[in-house]
Amino acid sequence: MYVLIVPAVLPFVLLATVMGLSWWEDRILPVPPAEPAEAPAEAPFAPAAPAHLAELARVGTR
């Protein structure tokens, strides 16, 4: 009879574990600063020129 309890309770144990880890992450772990002290300078995005496709070698059919 006790063997049937484990599969029935397992989803609730997993749910409680995930919820506990989520709470722990939100409440216990340190929060990163809202704004970094020095923002890294980012280079402006310039798209590369489109690549030219080489022509495929033509194979003659006879």
N, CA, C and O atoms as a Tripos MOL2 file, in Angstrom:
@<TRIPOS>MOLECULE
protein
  248   247    62     0     0
PROTEIN
NO_CHARGES

@<TRIPOS>ATOM
      1 N           0.8280   -1.1900    0.0000 N.3       1 MET1
      2 CA          0.0000    0.0000    0.0000 C.3       1 MET1
      3 C           0.8780    1.2610    0.0000 C.2       1 MET1
      4 O           0.5580    2.2410   -0.6730 O.2       1 MET1
      5 N           1.9710    1.2330    0.7480 N.am      2 TYR2
      6 CA          2.8400    2.4070    0.7820 C.3       2 TYR2
      7 C           3.5150    2.6410   -0.5660 C.2       2 TYR2
      8 O           3.9370    3.7560   -0.8700 O.2       2 TYR2
      9 N           3.6160    1.5950   -1.3610 N.am      3 VAL3
     10 CA          4.2320    1.7420   -2.6800 C.3       3 VAL3
     11 C           3.3890    2.6540   -3.5610 C.2       3 VAL3
     12 O           3.9380    3.3310   -4.4310 O.2       3 VAL3
     13 N           2.0970    2.6960   -3.3700 N.am      4 LEU4
     14 CA          1.2210    3.5310   -4.1770 C.3       4 LEU4
     15 C           1.2840    4.9980   -3.7680 C.2       4 LEU4
     16 O           0.8940    5.8650   -4.5510 O.2       4 LEU4
     17 N           1.7570    5.2940   -2.5800 N.am      5 ILE5
     18 CA          1.8010    6.6800   -2.1120 C.3       5 ILE5
     19 C           2.9090    7.4620   -2.8300 C.2       5 ILE5
     20 O           2.7320    8.6400   -3.1420 O.2       5 ILE5
     21 N           4.0340    6.8190   -3.0880 N.am      6 VAL6
     22 CA          5.1700    7.5230   -3.6910 C.3       6 VAL6
     23 C           4.8180    8.0990   -5.0670 C.2       6 VAL6
     24 O           5.0730    9.2820   -5.2890 O.2       6 VAL6
     25 N           4.2500    7.3340   -5.9970 N.am      7 PRO7
     26 CA          3.9210    7.9450   -7.2960 C.3       7 PRO7
     27 C           2.8250    9.0060   -7.1870 C.2       7 PRO7
     28 O           2.7930    9.9370   -7.9930 O.2       7 PRO7
     29 N           1.9440    8.8870   -6.2250 N.am      8 ALA8
     30 CA          0.8650    9.8620   -6.0840 C.3       8 ALA8
     31 C           1.3730   11.1740   -5.5000 C.2       8 ALA8
     32 O           0.8360   12.2360   -5.8150 O.2       8 ALA8
     33 N           2.3890   11.1200   -4.6640 N.am      9 VAL9
     34 CA          2.8890   12.3110   -3.9810 C.3       9 VAL9
     35 C           4.0150   12.9760   -4.7640 C.2       9 VAL9
     36 O           4.2800   14.1620   -4.5660 O.2       9 VAL9
     37 N           4.6710   12.2530   -5.6320 N.am     10 LEU10
     38 CA          5.8440   12.7590   -6.3430 C.3      10 LEU10
     39 C           5.5830   14.0720   -7.0840 C.2      10 LEU10
     40 O           6.4150   14.9720   -6.9680 O.2      10 LEU10
     41 N           4.4990   14.2530   -7.8330 N.am     11 PRO11
     42 CA          4.2910   15.5490   -8.5080 C.3      11 PRO11
     43 C           4.2010   16.7130   -7.5290 C.2      11 PRO11
     44 O           4.6760   17.8080   -7.8280 O.2      11 PRO11
     45 N           3.6050   16.4920   -6.3740 N.am     12 PHE12
     46 CA          3.4780   17.5620   -5.3930 C.3      12 PHE12
     47 C           4.8260   17.8880   -4.7580 C.2      12 PHE12
     48 O           5.1120   19.0460   -4.4530 O.2      12 PHE12
     49 N           5.6390   16.8810   -4.5650 N.am     13 VAL13
     50 CA          6.9800   17.1110   -4.0240 C.3      13 VAL13
     51 C           7.8120   17.8910   -5.0250 C.2      13 VAL13
     52 O           8.5290   18.8150   -4.6420 O.2      13 VAL13
     53 N           7.7290   17.5360   -6.2980 N.am     14 LEU14
     54 CA          8.4710   18.2670   -7.3240 C.3      14 LEU14
     55 C           7.9710   19.7050   -7.4450 C.2      14 LEU14
     56 O           8.7740   20.6270   -7.5930 O.2      14 LEU14
     57 N           6.6680   19.9030   -7.3850 N.am     15 LEU15
     58 CA          6.1040   21.2500   -7.4480 C.3      15 LEU15
     59 C           6.5690   22.0810   -6.2560 C.2      15 LEU15
     60 O           6.9440   23.2420   -6.4180 O.2      15 LEU15
     61 N           6.5460   21.4990   -5.0700 N.am     16 ALA16
     62 CA          7.0090   22.2160   -3.8810 C.3      16 ALA16
     63 C           8.4880   22.5540   -3.9850 C.2      16 ALA16
     64 O           8.9090   23.6180   -3.5320 O.2      16 ALA16
     65 N           9.2790   21.6710   -4.5710 N.am     17 THR17
     66 CA         10.7110   21.9350   -4.7410 C.3      17 THR17
     67 C          10.9340   23.1030   -5.6910 C.2      17 THR17
     68 O          11.7420   23.9880   -5.4070 O.2      17 THR17
     69 N          10.2290   23.1130   -6.8070 N.am     18 VAL18
     70 CA         10.3820   24.2010   -7.7790 C.3      18 VAL18
     71 C           9.9200   25.5170   -7.1760 C.2      18 VAL18
     72 O          10.5780   26.5420   -7.3530 O.2      18 VAL18
     73 N           8.8050   25.5040   -6.4710 N.am     19 MET19
     74 CA          8.3100   26.7310   -5.8500 C.3      19 MET19
     75 C           9.2680   27.2160   -4.7540 C.2      19 MET19
     76 O           9.4800   28.4200   -4.6070 O.2      19 MET19
     77 N           9.8400   26.2920   -3.9930 N.am     20 GLY20
     78 CA         10.7950   26.6740   -2.9700 C.3      20 GLY20
     79 C          12.0500   27.2750   -3.5630 C.2      20 GLY20
     80 O          12.5750   28.2580   -3.0400 O.2      20 GLY20
     81 N          12.5430   26.6900   -4.6600 N.am     21 LEU21
     82 CA         13.7220   27.2500   -5.3250 C.3      21 LEU21
     83 C          13.4290   28.6170   -5.9190 C.2      21 LEU21
     84 O          14.2880   29.4980   -5.9060 O.2      21 LEU21
     85 N          12.2240   28.7980   -6.4390 N.am     22 SER22
     86 CA         11.8470   30.0910   -6.9860 C.3      22 SER22
     87 C          11.7990   31.1420   -5.8810 C.2      22 SER22
     88 O          12.2850   32.2580   -6.0630 O.2      22 SER22
     89 N          11.2140   30.7890   -4.7380 N.am     23 TRP23
     90 CA         11.1730   31.7140   -3.6050 C.3      23 TRP23
     91 C          12.5880   32.0330   -3.1380 C.2      23 TRP23
     92 O          12.9130   33.1860   -2.8580 O.2      23 TRP23
     93 N          13.4220   31.0080   -3.0570 N.am     24 TRP24
     94 CA         14.8000   31.1850   -2.5970 C.3      24 TRP24
     95 C          15.5590   32.1190   -3.5370 C.2      24 TRP24
     96 O          16.3400   32.9650   -3.0990 O.2      24 TRP24
     97 N          15.3130   31.9480   -4.8460 N.am     25 GLU25
     98 CA         15.9860   32.7910   -5.8260 C.3      25 GLU25
     99 C          15.5410   34.2430   -5.6790 C.2      25 GLU25
    100 O          16.3610   35.1560   -5.7820 O.2      25 GLU25
    101 N          14.2560   34.4630   -5.4420 N.am     26 ASP26
    102 CA         13.7310   35.8140   -5.3430 C.3      26 ASP26
    103 C          14.1030   36.4950   -4.0290 C.2      26 ASP26
    104 O          14.3610   37.6990   -4.0190 O.2      26 ASP26
    105 N          14.1360   35.7660   -2.9370 N.am     27 ARG27
    106 CA         14.2950   36.3720   -1.6190 C.3      27 ARG27
    107 C          15.7120   36.3000   -1.0610 C.2      27 ARG27
    108 O          16.1570   37.2400   -0.4030 O.2      27 ARG27
    109 N          16.4140   35.2310   -1.3040 N.am     28 ILE28
    110 CA         17.6800   34.9940   -0.6280 C.3      28 ILE28
    111 C          18.8780   35.4290   -1.4640 C.2      28 ILE28
    112 O          19.7990   36.0540   -0.9390 O.2      28 ILE28
    113 N          18.8790   35.1140   -2.7440 N.am     29 LEU29
    114 CA         20.0320   35.4360   -3.5810 C.3      29 LEU29
    115 C          20.1860   36.9440   -3.7190 C.2      29 LEU29
    116 O          19.1840   37.6580   -3.7390 O.2      29 LEU29
    117 N          21.4120   37.4460   -3.8130 N.am     30 PRO30
    118 CA         21.6090   38.8960   -3.9350 C.3      30 PRO30
    119 C          21.0780   39.4050   -5.2660 C.2      30 PRO30
    120 O          21.1230   38.7160   -6.2860 O.2      30 PRO30
    121 N          20.5770   40.6250   -5.2230 N.am     31 VAL31
    122 CA         20.0010   41.2480   -6.4190 C.3      31 VAL31
    123 C          21.1100   42.0160   -7.1260 C.2      31 VAL31
    124 O          21.8480   42.7560   -6.4760 O.2      31 VAL31
    125 N          21.2460   41.8610   -8.4390 N.am     32 PRO32
    126 CA         22.2630   42.6440   -9.1530 C.3      32 PRO32
    127 C          21.8970   44.1270   -9.1000 C.2      32 PRO32
    128 O          20.7180   44.4600   -8.9780 O.2      32 PRO32
    129 N          22.8810   45.0220   -9.1880 N.am     33 PRO33
    130 CA         22.5820   46.4540   -9.1420 C.3      33 PRO33
    131 C          21.6920   46.8640  -10.3080 C.2      33 PRO33
    132 O          21.7650   46.2940  -11.3970 O.2      33 PRO33
    133 N          20.8490   47.8690  -10.0560 N.am     34 ALA34
    134 CA         19.9010   48.3150  -11.0800 C.3      34 ALA34
    135 C          20.6300   48.8760  -12.2920 C.2      34 ALA34
    136 O          20.2790   48.5700  -13.4320 O.2      34 ALA34
    137 N          21.6440   49.6950  -12.0430 N.am     35 GLU35
    138 CA         22.4120   50.2640  -13.1520 C.3      35 GLU35
    139 C          23.8910   49.9510  -12.9310 C.2      35 GLU35
    140 O          24.4060   50.1450  -11.8290 O.2      35 GLU35
    141 N          24.5600   49.4810  -13.9380 N.am     36 PRO36
    142 CA         25.9960   49.2320  -13.7600 C.3      36 PRO36
    143 C          26.7340   50.5540  -13.5600 C.2      36 PRO36
    144 O          26.3100   51.5920  -14.0680 O.2      36 PRO36
    145 N          27.8290   50.5100  -12.8210 N.am     37 ALA37
    146 CA         28.5940   51.7180  -12.5340 C.3      37 ALA37
    147 C          29.1360   52.3340  -13.8240 C.2      37 ALA37
    148 O          29.1400   53.5540  -13.9840 O.2      37 ALA37
    149 N          29.5840   51.4920  -14.7230 N.am     38 GLU38
    150 CA         30.1300   51.9840  -15.9790 C.3      38 GLU38
    151 C          29.5890   51.1180  -17.1060 C.2      38 GLU38
    152 O          29.9010   49.9300  -17.1900 O.2      38 GLU38
    153 N          28.7880   51.7060  -17.9600 N.am     39 ALA39
    154 CA         28.2100   50.9530  -19.0590 C.3      39 ALA39
    155 C          29.2700   50.7220  -20.1220 C.2      39 ALA39
    156 O          29.9740   51.6600  -20.4970 O.2      39 ALA39
    157 N          29.4030   49.4990  -20.6170 N.am     40 PRO40
    158 CA         30.4010   49.2530  -21.6700 C.3      40 PRO40
    159 C          29.9900   49.9370  -22.9650 C.2      40 PRO40
    160 O          28.8170   49.9420  -23.3410 O.2      40 PRO40
    161 N          30.9630   50.5050  -23.6260 N.am     41 ALA41
    162 CA         30.6910   51.1640  -24.8990 C.3      41 ALA41
    163 C          30.4920   50.0980  -25.9600 C.2      41 ALA41
    164 O          31.3220   49.2050  -26.1300 O.2      41 ALA41
    165 N          29.3930   50.2040  -26.6620 N.am     42 GLU42
    166 CA         29.0870   49.2270  -27.7060 C.3      42 GLU42
    167 C          29.3360   49.8500  -29.0660 C.2      42 GLU42
    168 O          28.9950   51.0070  -29.3070 O.2      42 GLU42
    169 N          29.9220   49.0830  -29.9310 N.am     43 ALA43
    170 CA         30.1500   49.5480  -31.2910 C.3      43 ALA43
    171 C          28.8190   49.5440  -32.0320 C.2      43 ALA43
    172 O          28.0080   48.6350  -31.8500 O.2      43 ALA43
    173 N          28.5910   50.5480  -32.8620 N.am     44 PRO44
    174 CA         27.3350   50.5550  -33.6230 C.3      44 PRO44
    175 C          27.2880   49.3570  -34.5730 C.2      44 PRO44
    176 O          28.3040   48.9490  -35.1360 O.2      44 PRO44
    177 N          26.1160   48.8190  -34.7320 N.am     45 PHE45
    178 CA         25.9490   47.6430  -35.5740 C.3      45 PHE45
    179 C          25.9250   48.0610  -37.0380 C.2      45 PHE45
    180 O          25.0760   48.8470  -37.4560 O.2      45 PHE45
    181 N          26.8530   47.5340  -37.7990 N.am     46 ALA46
    182 CA         26.9000   47.7970  -39.2280 C.3      46 ALA46
    183 C          26.7790   46.4510  -39.9390 C.2      46 ALA46
    184 O          27.6770   45.6160  -39.8300 O.2      46 ALA46
    185 N          25.6970   46.2320  -40.6560 N.am     47 PRO47
    186 CA         25.5500   44.9360  -41.3370 C.3      47 PRO47
    187 C          26.6030   44.7860  -42.4260 C.2      47 PRO47
    188 O          26.9510   45.7400  -43.1220 O.2      47 PRO47
    189 N          27.0880   43.5850  -42.5490 N.am     48 ALA48
    190 CA         28.0970   43.2940  -43.5640 C.3      48 ALA48
    191 C          27.4390   43.2980  -44.9350 C.2      48 ALA48
    192 O          26.2340   43.0880  -45.0720 O.2      48 ALA48
    193 N          28.2520   43.5380  -45.9290 N.am     49 ALA49
    194 CA         27.7370   43.5240  -47.3000 C.3      49 ALA49
    195 C          27.2510   42.1110  -47.6230 C.2      49 ALA49
    196 O          27.8340   41.1320  -47.1580 O.2      49 ALA49
    197 N          26.2090   42.0090  -48.4000 N.am     50 PRO50
    198 CA         25.7020   40.6690  -48.7180 C.3      50 PRO50
    199 C          26.7480   39.8670  -49.4910 C.2      50 PRO50
    200 O          27.4370   40.3920  -50.3660 O.2      50 PRO50
    201 N          26.8460   38.6220  -49.1560 N.am     51 ALA51
    202 CA         27.8280   37.7540  -49.8080 C.3      51 ALA51
    203 C          27.3550   37.4210  -51.2200 C.2      51 ALA51
    204 O          26.1700   37.2000  -51.4670 O.2      51 ALA51
    205 N          28.3050   37.3920  -52.1210 N.am     52 HIS52
    206 CA         27.9830   37.0210  -53.4970 C.3      52 HIS52
    207 C          28.1420   35.5120  -53.6260 C.2      52 HIS52
    208 O          29.1730   34.9520  -53.2540 O.2      52 HIS52
    209 N          27.1330   34.8740  -54.1450 N.am     53 LEU53
    210 CA         27.1940   33.4370  -54.3150 C.3      53 LEU53
    211 C          27.9510   33.0990  -55.5970 C.2      53 LEU53
    212 O          27.7140   33.6940  -56.6490 O.2      53 LEU53
    213 N          28.8380   32.1610  -55.4940 N.am     54 ALA54
    214 CA         29.5820   31.7160  -56.6710 C.3      54 ALA54
    215 C          28.6470   30.9080  -57.5590 C.2      54 ALA54
    216 O          27.7760   30.1840  -57.0770 O.2      54 ALA54
    217 N          28.8470   31.0480  -58.8640 N.am     55 GLU55
    218 CA         28.0050   30.2870  -59.7800 C.3      55 GLU55
    219 C          28.3830   28.8160  -59.7170 C.2      55 GLU55
    220 O          29.5580   28.4600  -59.6240 O.2      55 GLU55
    221 N          27.3790   27.9870  -59.7690 N.am     56 LEU56
    222 CA         27.6250   26.5570  -59.7660 C.3      56 LEU56
    223 C          28.1520   26.1220  -61.1250 C.2      56 LEU56
    224 O          27.7480   26.6650  -62.1540 O.2      56 LEU56
    225 N          29.0370   25.1610  -61.1340 N.am     57 ALA57
    226 CA         29.5750   24.6530  -62.3850 C.3      57 ALA57
    227 C          28.4310   23.9600  -63.1440 C.2      57 ALA57
    228 O          27.6650   23.1740  -62.5860 O.2      57 ALA57
    229 N          28.3550   24.2850  -64.4270 N.am     58 ARG58
    230 CA         27.2690   23.6890  -65.2110 C.3      58 ARG58
    231 C          27.6910   22.3230  -65.6980 C.2      58 ARG58
    232 O          28.8020   22.1300  -66.1920 O.2      58 ARG58
    233 N          26.7940   21.3940  -65.5490 N.am     59 VAL59
    234 CA         27.0610   20.0270  -65.9940 C.3      59 VAL59
    235 C          26.1740   19.7910  -67.2230 C.2      59 VAL59
    236 O          24.9510   19.9120  -67.1550 O.2      59 VAL59
    237 N          26.8200   19.4520  -68.3460 N.am     60 GLY60
    238 CA         26.0590   19.2020  -69.5550 C.3      60 GLY60
    239 C          25.3580   17.8490  -69.4970 C.2      60 GLY60
    240 O          25.9570   16.8530  -69.0930 O.2      60 GLY60
    241 N          24.0980   17.8150  -69.8980 N.am     61 THR61
    242 CA         23.3780   16.5380  -69.9540 C.3      61 THR61
    243 C          23.2830   16.1230  -71.3950 C.2      61 THR61
    244 O          23.0520   16.9560  -72.2710 O.2      61 THR61
    245 N          23.4570   14.8390  -71.6550 N.am     62 ARG62
    246 CA         23.4050   14.3390  -73.0280 C.3      62 ARG62
    247 C          22.2740   13.4050  -73.2300 C.2      62 ARG62
    248 O          22.0870   12.8920  -74.3330 O.2      62 ARG62
@<TRIPOS>BOND
     1     1     2 1
     2     2     3 1
     3     3     4 2
     4     3     5 am
     5     5     6 1
     6     6     7 1
     7     7     8 2
     8     7     9 am
     9     9    10 1
    10    10    11 1
    11    11    12 2
    12    11    13 am
    13    13    14 1
    14    14    15 1
    15    15    16 2
    16    15    17 am
    17    17    18 1
    18    18    19 1
    19    19    20 2
    20    19    21 am
    21    21    22 1
    22    22    23 1
    23    23    24 2
    24    23    25 am
    25    25    26 1
    26    26    27 1
    27    27    28 2
    28    27    29 am
    29    29    30 1
    30    30    31 1
    31    31    32 2
    32    31    33 am
    33    33    34 1
    34    34    35 1
    35    35    36 2
    36    35    37 am
    37    37    38 1
    38    38    39 1
    39    39    40 2
    40    39    41 am
    41    41    42 1
    42    42    43 1
    43    43    44 2
    44    43    45 am
    45    45    46 1
    46    46    47 1
    47    47    48 2
    48    47    49 am
    49    49    50 1
    50    50    51 1
    51    51    52 2
    52    51    53 am
    53    53    54 1
    54    54    55 1
    55    55    56 2
    56    55    57 am
    57    57    58 1
    58    58    59 1
    59    59    60 2
    60    59    61 am
    61    61    62 1
    62    62    63 1
    63    63    64 2
    64    63    65 am
    65    65    66 1
    66    66    67 1
    67    67    68 2
    68    67    69 am
    69    69    70 1
    70    70    71 1
    71    71    72 2
    72    71    73 am
    73    73    74 1
    74    74    75 1
    75    75    76 2
    76    75    77 am
    77    77    78 1
    78    78    79 1
    79    79    80 2
    80    79    81 am
    81    81    82 1
    82    82    83 1
    83    83    84 2
    84    83    85 am
    85    85    86 1
    86    86    87 1
    87    87    88 2
    88    87    89 am
    89    89    90 1
    90    90    91 1
    91    91    92 2
    92    91    93 am
    93    93    94 1
    94    94    95 1
    95    95    96 2
    96    95    97 am
    97    97    98 1
    98    98    99 1
    99    99   100 2
   100    99   101 am
   101   101   102 1
   102   102   103 1
   103   103   104 2
   104   103   105 am
   105   105   106 1
   106   106   107 1
   107   107   108 2
   108   107   109 am
   109   109   110 1
   110   110   111 1
   111   111   112 2
   112   111   113 am
   113   113   114 1
   114   114   115 1
   115   115   116 2
   116   115   117 am
   117   117   118 1
   118   118   119 1
   119   119   120 2
   120   119   121 am
   121   121   122 1
   122   122   123 1
   123   123   124 2
   124   123   125 am
   125   125   126 1
   126   126   127 1
   127   127   128 2
   128   127   129 am
   129   129   130 1
   130   130   131 1
   131   131   132 2
   132   131   133 am
   133   133   134 1
   134   134   135 1
   135   135   136 2
   136   135   137 am
   137   137   138 1
   138   138   139 1
   139   139   140 2
   140   139   141 am
   141   141   142 1
   142   142   143 1
   143   143   144 2
   144   143   145 am
   145   145   146 1
   146   146   147 1
   147   147   148 2
   148   147   149 am
   149   149   150 1
   150   150   151 1
   151   151   152 2
   152   151   153 am
   153   153   154 1
   154   154   155 1
   155   155   156 2
   156   155   157 am
   157   157   158 1
   158   158   159 1
   159   159   160 2
   160   159   161 am
   161   161   162 1
   162   162   163 1
   163   163   164 2
   164   163   165 am
   165   165   166 1
   166   166   167 1
   167   167   168 2
   168   167   169 am
   169   169   170 1
   170   170   171 1
   171   171   172 2
   172   171   173 am
   173   173   174 1
   174   174   175 1
   175   175   176 2
   176   175   177 am
   177   177   178 1
   178   178   179 1
   179   179   180 2
   180   179   181 am
   181   181   182 1
   182   182   183 1
   183   183   184 2
   184   183   185 am
   185   185   186 1
   186   186   187 1
   187   187   188 2
   188   187   189 am
   189   189   190 1
   190   190   191 1
   191   191   192 2
   192   191   193 am
   193   193   194 1
   194   194   195 1
   195   195   196 2
   196   195   197 am
   197   197   198 1
   198   198   199 1
   199   199   200 2
   200   199   201 am
   201   201   202 1
   202   202   203 1
   203   203   204 2
   204   203   205 am
   205   205   206 1
   206   206   207 1
   207   207   208 2
   208   207   209 am
   209   209   210 1
   210   210   211 1
   211   211   212 2
   212   211   213 am
   213   213   214 1
   214   214   215 1
   215   215   216 2
   216   215   217 am
   217   217   218 1
   218   218   219 1
   219   219   220 2
   220   219   221 am
   221   221   222 1
   222   222   223 1
   223   223   224 2
   224   223   225 am
   225   225   226 1
   226   226   227 1
   227   227   228 2
   228   227   229 am
   229   229   230 1
   230   230   231 1
   231   231   232 2
   232   231   233 am
   233   233   234 1
   234   234   235 1
   235   235   236 2
   236   235   237 am
   237   237   238 1
   238   238   239 1
   239   239   240 2
   240   239   241 am
   241   241   242 1
   242   242   243 1
   243   243   244 2
   244   243   245 am
   245   245   246 1
   246   246   247 1
   247   247   248 2
@<TRIPOS>SUBSTRUCTURE
     1 MET1         2 RESIDUE 1 A MET
     2 TYR2         6 RESIDUE 1 A TYR
     3 VAL3        10 RESIDUE 1 A VAL
     4 LEU4        14 RESIDUE 1 A LEU
     5 ILE5        18 RESIDUE 1 A ILE
     6 VAL6        22 RESIDUE 1 A VAL
     7 PRO7        26 RESIDUE 1 A PRO
     8 ALA8        30 RESIDUE 1 A ALA
     9 VAL9        34 RESIDUE 1 A VAL
    10 LEU10       38 RESIDUE 1 A LEU
    11 PRO11       42 RESIDUE 1 A PRO
    12 PHE12       46 RESIDUE 1 A PHE
    13 VAL13       50 RESIDUE 1 A VAL
    14 LEU14       54 RESIDUE 1 A LEU
    15 LEU15       58 RESIDUE 1 A LEU
    16 ALA16       62 RESIDUE 1 A ALA
    17 THR17       66 RESIDUE 1 A THR
    18 VAL18       70 RESIDUE 1 A VAL
    19 MET19       74 RESIDUE 1 A MET
    20 GLY20       78 RESIDUE 1 A GLY
    21 LEU21       82 RESIDUE 1 A LEU
    22 SER22       86 RESIDUE 1 A SER
    23 TRP23       90 RESIDUE 1 A TRP
    24 TRP24       94 RESIDUE 1 A TRP
    25 GLU25       98 RESIDUE 1 A GLU
    26 ASP26      102 RESIDUE 1 A ASP
    27 ARG27      106 RESIDUE 1 A ARG
    28 ILE28      110 RESIDUE 1 A ILE
    29 LEU29      114 RESIDUE 1 A LEU
    30 PRO30      118 RESIDUE 1 A PRO
    31 VAL31      122 RESIDUE 1 A VAL
    32 PRO32      126 RESIDUE 1 A PRO
    33 PRO33      130 RESIDUE 1 A PRO
    34 ALA34      134 RESIDUE 1 A ALA
    35 GLU35      138 RESIDUE 1 A GLU
    36 PRO36      142 RESIDUE 1 A PRO
    37 ALA37      146 RESIDUE 1 A ALA
    38 GLU38      150 RESIDUE 1 A GLU
    39 ALA39      154 RESIDUE 1 A ALA
    40 PRO40      158 RESIDUE 1 A PRO
    41 ALA41      162 RESIDUE 1 A ALA
    42 GLU42      166 RESIDUE 1 A GLU
    43 ALA43      170 RESIDUE 1 A ALA
    44 PRO44      174 RESIDUE 1 A PRO
    45 PHE45      178 RESIDUE 1 A PHE
    46 ALA46      182 RESIDUE 1 A ALA
    47 PRO47      186 RESIDUE 1 A PRO
    48 ALA48      190 RESIDUE 1 A ALA
    49 ALA49      194 RESIDUE 1 A ALA
    50 PRO50      198 RESIDUE 1 A PRO
    51 ALA51      202 RESIDUE 1 A ALA
    52 HIS52      206 RESIDUE 1 A HIS
    53 LEU53      210 RESIDUE 1 A LEU
    54 ALA54      214 RESIDUE 1 A ALA
    55 GLU55      218 RESIDUE 1 A GLU
    56 LEU56      222 RESIDUE 1 A LEU
    57 ALA57      226 RESIDUE 1 A ALA
    58 ARG58      230 RESIDUE 1 A ARG
    59 VAL59      234 RESIDUE 1 A VAL
    60 GLY60      238 RESIDUE 1 A GLY
    61 THR61      242 RESIDUE 1 A THR
    62 ARG62      246 RESIDUE 1 A ARG
